Amino acid sequence: MDATGYPKSRRICVTGVRRFRGGHAHGPRHHGPRSAALTNYDITYRFLVPSDGIAMSTAATLPQARASSPHVQGDQPDVLGCILDPAVNLCLWQRPPQAAITDELTALQSSRFPDRRHPTTRATFKDDMAALLHGQALNPADFKHLLADLCTLADYFFSVSGDLDVRFRFATIDNDDCRRFHVDTRVFRLLCTYCGPGTEWLADTQVDRCALAHGAPNEAVVRSGEPSQFEPFWVGIMRGDPNRKGSGLVHRSPPVLGTGQTRVVFCLDADPLHSVPRAPGLTTP
């Protein structure tokens, strides 16, 4: 894997560049005031081709100039590749809900999928997810739209995670998963909430990282304002802080205990290559 985060064996060429300038209607949007918009932003498309010569993904993108905001948002999937910019800790694809997937998920009970993590690879992900459905006495054919979408999201994620170990979870949650704002010890994490309230997150300017590091309550960690929140079907790739540098996206699971709501959550984690001791503001849920 080289400095871009792509395995050398699969990164073969640069095929084109789209340039966005601050405020352009077709560029990625940045959370924060207008002054935080990009002034010069290049995205280089790379085609990832395995040894059999069949292109596996053209979705990965890489910012060639650093963004002036750490939070990049847009309505196209290519925004997710911006997480390879070390200055970015959230890329958020704001996509609309898909009725066919929602219909497939309506029959799921809150206890159907326990919150467990499963190792996977790009080559095995579809079979791994099908095995998870079979394990819950469900027919994968009844979830064809969901499976297709999960495979697409996994392909995007593997395009940025490179050689890191990846685990996935697909869970139905009706309790409070992690109410405290925190930073993950993962290198990258992809999250998509298909049903129920989505992940809450804080802009860097809202966070008191000293309070976070010392285990202070949420009220002390949030310096100002209200948290932002993923909408259903939005896809976010977050940067963690495995080396405890005081960076990474600060976020939490929304509290749902006692509300009667069930969240259907898909998550992919790219784990660091070495273990890192936990600190109060770091967690691996």
C-alpha positions as CSV (number, residue, x, y, z in Angstrom):
1,M,0.0,0.0,0.0
2,D,1.4,3.4,-0.9
3,A,0.9,6.9,0.5
4,T,-2.5,7.3,-1.1
5,G,-3.9,4.3,0.8
6,Y,-4.4,2.1,-2.2
7,P,-2.7,-1.3,-2.6
8,K,0.0,-0.9,-5.2
9,S,-1.1,-4.1,-6.9
10,R,-4.4,-2.6,-7.8
11,R,-3.8,1.1,-8.3
12,I,-2.9,1.2,-11.9
13,C,-3.6,4.6,-13.4
14,V,-5.0,8.1,-13.0
15,T,-7.7,8.5,-15.6
16,G,-9.1,12.0,-15.1
17,V,-9.4,15.0,-12.8
18,R,-12.5,17.0,-11.8
19,R,-11.8,20.4,-10.3
20,F,-14.1,22.1,-8.0
21,R,-13.8,25.7,-6.7
22,G,-15.4,27.1,-3.6
23,G,-19.1,27.5,-3.8
24,H,-19.4,25.5,-7.1
25,A,-22.8,23.8,-7.3
26,H,-21.4,20.5,-8.3
27,G,-18.6,20.1,-5.8
28,P,-18.7,18.5,-2.4
29,R,-20.1,20.6,0.4
30,H,-18.3,21.4,3.6
31,H,-19.9,21.7,7.0
32,G,-19.4,25.1,8.5
33,P,-19.5,28.7,7.3
34,R,-19.0,29.8,3.7
35,S,-15.5,30.9,4.4
36,A,-14.6,27.2,5.0
37,A,-15.5,26.2,1.5
38,L,-12.7,24.9,-0.8
39,T,-10.9,27.3,-2.9
40,N,-9.1,24.8,-5.1
41,Y,-10.1,21.1,-4.9
42,D,-9.0,18.3,-7.3
43,I,-10.4,14.8,-7.2
44,T,-8.4,12.2,-9.1
45,Y,-10.3,9.1,-10.2
46,R,-8.4,5.8,-9.9
47,F,-9.5,2.5,-11.5
48,L,-8.9,-0.5,-9.3
49,V,-8.1,-3.6,-11.3
50,P,-7.3,-7.0,-9.8
51,S,-5.2,-9.7,-11.5
52,D,-8.1,-11.0,-13.6
53,G,-8.4,-7.6,-15.3
54,I,-12.0,-7.0,-14.3
55,A,-12.6,-3.5,-12.8
56,M,-13.9,-3.9,-9.3
57,S,-14.6,-0.3,-8.5
58,T,-14.2,3.2,-9.9
59,A,-15.8,4.9,-6.9
60,A,-12.7,5.8,-4.9
61,T,-11.5,9.3,-5.1
62,L,-8.7,11.3,-3.5
63,P,-8.5,15.0,-2.8
64,Q,-5.3,16.3,-4.3
65,A,-5.4,19.6,-2.2
66,R,-6.3,19.6,1.4
67,A,-9.8,20.7,2.3
68,S,-10.2,23.7,4.4
69,S,-12.9,21.9,6.5
70,P,-12.6,18.5,8.0
71,H,-16.2,17.6,7.2
72,V,-17.1,17.0,3.5
73,Q,-20.7,16.4,2.4
74,G,-22.3,15.9,-0.9
75,D,-25.1,14.1,-2.8
76,Q,-22.8,11.8,-4.9
77,P,-20.9,8.8,-3.8
78,D,-17.5,10.1,-4.9
79,V,-17.5,12.3,-1.8
80,L,-16.6,9.3,0.2
81,G,-13.1,9.1,-1.3
82,C,-12.2,12.4,0.3
83,I,-11.6,10.6,3.6
84,L,-8.1,9.8,2.2
85,D,-7.2,13.5,2.8
86,P,-5.6,13.4,6.3
87,A,-7.3,16.7,7.1
88,V,-10.8,15.2,6.7
89,N,-12.5,13.2,9.4
90,L,-16.0,12.8,7.9
91,C,-17.2,12.3,4.4
92,L,-21.0,12.1,4.2
93,W,-23.0,11.0,1.2
94,Q,-26.4,12.5,1.6
95,R,-28.5,10.1,-0.6
96,P,-32.3,9.6,-0.6
97,P,-34.1,6.6,0.9
98,Q,-34.8,3.6,-1.3
99,A,-38.3,2.3,-0.9
100,A,-37.5,-1.2,-2.1
101,I,-35.0,-1.6,0.7
102,T,-37.3,-0.1,3.3
103,D,-40.0,-2.6,2.2
104,E,-37.6,-5.5,2.7
105,L,-36.7,-4.4,6.2
106,T,-40.2,-3.9,7.5
107,A,-40.5,-7.5,8.8
108,L,-37.3,-7.4,10.8
109,Q,-37.8,-7.6,14.6
110,S,-35.5,-5.7,17.0
111,S,-34.0,-9.0,18.2
112,R,-33.3,-10.4,14.8
113,F,-29.7,-9.3,14.3
114,P,-27.5,-9.1,17.5
115,D,-24.8,-6.5,17.4
116,R,-21.8,-8.7,16.5
117,R,-18.8,-8.1,14.3
118,H,-17.7,-10.4,11.5
119,P,-14.5,-10.4,9.6
120,T,-14.8,-10.0,5.8
121,T,-12.9,-9.2,2.6
122,R,-13.9,-7.6,-0.7
123,A,-14.0,-11.0,-2.3
124,T,-16.1,-12.7,0.4
125,F,-18.4,-9.9,1.6
126,K,-21.5,-10.9,-0.4
127,D,-21.3,-14.5,0.8
128,D,-20.5,-13.4,4.4
129,M,-23.7,-11.2,4.4
130,A,-25.7,-14.0,2.9
131,A,-24.5,-16.4,5.6
132,L,-25.5,-13.9,8.2
133,L,-29.1,-13.9,6.8
134,H,-29.1,-17.7,6.6
135,G,-28.0,-17.8,10.2
136,Q,-31.2,-15.9,11.2
137,A,-33.4,-18.2,9.1
138,L,-33.9,-15.6,6.4
139,N,-33.7,-16.2,2.7
140,P,-31.2,-13.8,1.0
141,A,-33.4,-13.8,-2.1
142,D,-35.9,-11.9,0.0
143,F,-33.4,-9.1,0.6
144,K,-31.9,-8.7,-2.9
145,H,-32.1,-4.9,-3.0
146,L,-30.6,-4.6,0.5
147,L,-27.8,-7.0,-0.5
148,A,-27.0,-5.1,-3.7
149,D,-26.8,-1.9,-1.7
150,L,-24.6,-3.4,1.0
151,C,-22.2,-4.8,-1.6
152,T,-22.0,-1.4,-3.3
153,L,-21.1,0.3,0.1
154,A,-18.6,-2.4,0.9
155,D,-16.9,-1.9,-2.5
156,Y,-16.6,1.9,-1.8
157,F,-15.1,1.1,1.6
158,F,-12.6,-1.4,0.5
159,S,-11.4,1.1,-2.1
160,V,-10.3,3.4,0.7
161,S,-9.3,0.9,3.4
162,G,-6.5,-0.6,1.4
163,D,-4.8,-3.5,3.2
164,L,-6.3,-2.9,6.6
165,D,-8.4,-5.7,8.3
166,V,-12.1,-5.1,7.8
167,R,-15.0,-6.3,9.9
168,F,-18.7,-5.7,9.4
169,R,-21.8,-5.6,11.5
170,F,-25.5,-5.5,10.5
171,A,-27.6,-5.0,13.6
172,T,-31.1,-4.2,14.7
173,I,-30.9,-2.0,17.8
174,D,-33.6,-0.9,20.2
175,N,-31.4,0.2,23.1
176,D,-28.7,2.8,23.8
177,D,-25.6,1.6,22.0
178,C,-23.2,4.3,23.0
179,R,-24.6,7.5,24.4
180,R,-21.3,9.2,25.2
181,F,-19.6,11.3,22.5
182,H,-16.4,9.6,21.6
183,V,-13.8,9.0,18.9
184,D,-13.2,5.5,17.5
185,T,-9.9,3.7,17.6
186,R,-10.6,2.4,14.1
187,V,-8.7,3.9,11.2
188,F,-11.9,4.3,9.2
189,R,-15.6,3.4,9.9
190,L,-18.5,3.4,7.5
191,L,-21.9,3.8,8.9
192,C,-25.4,3.7,7.3
193,T,-28.6,3.7,9.3
194,Y,-31.4,2.2,7.1
195,C,-34.2,2.6,9.7
196,G,-34.5,4.8,12.8
197,P,-32.4,7.7,13.9
198,G,-28.9,8.0,12.6
199,T,-25.5,8.7,14.2
200,E,-25.0,12.1,15.9
201,W,-21.8,13.9,15.3
202,L,-20.0,17.1,16.3
203,A,-18.0,19.6,14.2
204,D,-14.5,20.0,15.4
205,T,-15.2,23.5,16.4
206,Q,-17.9,22.2,18.8
207,V,-15.7,19.8,20.7
208,D,-13.7,20.4,23.9
209,R,-11.1,17.6,23.2
210,C,-9.5,18.1,26.6
211,A,-12.8,17.3,28.3
212,L,-13.2,14.4,25.9
213,A,-9.8,12.9,26.7
214,H,-10.5,13.1,30.5
215,G,-13.8,11.3,30.3
216,A,-16.0,14.3,31.0
217,P,-19.8,14.0,30.4
218,N,-21.3,15.1,27.2
219,E,-22.4,18.4,28.5
220,A,-18.7,19.3,29.0
221,V,-17.5,17.8,25.7
222,V,-20.0,19.9,23.6
223,R,-18.8,23.5,23.7
224,S,-21.6,25.0,21.7
225,G,-24.7,24.2,19.5
226,E,-26.5,21.0,18.8
227,P,-25.0,17.8,17.2
228,S,-25.6,17.1,13.5
229,Q,-27.2,13.8,12.6
230,F,-27.2,11.3,9.8
231,E,-30.5,10.9,8.0
232,P,-31.7,7.4,7.1
233,F,-29.8,5.9,4.2
234,W,-27.0,8.6,4.4
235,V,-23.6,7.0,4.2
236,G,-20.7,8.3,6.3
237,I,-17.1,7.3,6.4
238,M,-15.4,8.6,9.6
239,R,-11.8,8.8,10.5
240,G,-10.9,7.5,13.9
241,D,-7.9,8.2,16.1
242,P,-6.0,5.0,16.6
243,N,-2.7,6.8,17.5
244,R,-4.4,9.2,20.0
245,K,-3.3,12.4,18.2
246,G,-6.4,14.3,19.4
247,S,-8.2,14.1,16.0
248,G,-10.9,11.9,14.5
249,L,-14.6,12.5,14.3
250,V,-16.5,12.9,17.6
251,H,-19.8,11.1,17.5
252,R,-22.3,8.9,19.3
253,S,-25.2,6.6,18.8
254,P,-28.6,8.3,19.3
255,P,-30.4,7.3,22.5
256,V,-33.5,5.2,21.6
257,L,-34.2,3.2,24.7
258,G,-37.8,3.4,25.7
259,T,-38.9,5.2,22.5
260,G,-40.2,2.1,20.7
261,Q,-37.8,2.8,17.8
262,T,-35.6,0.2,16.2
263,R,-32.5,1.2,14.3
264,V,-31.2,-1.0,11.4
265,V,-27.5,-0.2,11.2
266,F,-24.8,-1.3,8.8
267,C,-21.1,-0.7,9.8
268,L,-17.7,-1.5,8.3
269,D,-14.6,-1.0,10.4
270,A,-11.0,-0.8,9.1
271,D,-8.9,-1.8,12.1
272,P,-5.4,-0.6,12.8
273,L,-2.5,-3.0,12.2
274,H,-1.5,-2.8,15.8
275,S,-3.4,-2.5,19.0
276,V,-3.6,0.8,20.8
277,P,-4.5,1.2,24.6
278,R,-7.8,2.9,25.1
279,A,-8.1,6.4,26.6
280,P,-11.2,7.9,28.1
281,G,-12.2,9.7,24.9
282,L,-11.5,6.7,22.7
283,T,-13.8,3.7,22.2
284,T,-14.2,0.7,20.0
285,P,-18.0,0.0,20.1
